[in-house]
Amino acid sequence: MATRIATANYFQRNVAQLQTRQANLDRAQLELSTGKKIINPSDDPTGANTVIRLKKEIHRSAIDI
């Protein structure tokens, strides 16, 4: 027995897929334009901590020079 998909459901699903793809594209463009993979700390908490730690080390090194 075939399942019928209502036209409204079909279009809602397609719109949702387009929105998801647009959000992914927006994210990729933001990463490319900034040159950064981690835009917000919530993107990669561990990576964000590493970045903060390395920036502090660089700052300390600059002061020592």
Secondary structure as GFF3:
##gff-version 3
##sequence-region A 1 65
A	DSSP	alpha_helix	7	34	.	.	.	ID=ss1
A	DSSP	three_ten_helix	41	43	.	.	.	ID=ss2
A	DSSP	alpha_helix	45	64	.	.	.	ID=ss3
###
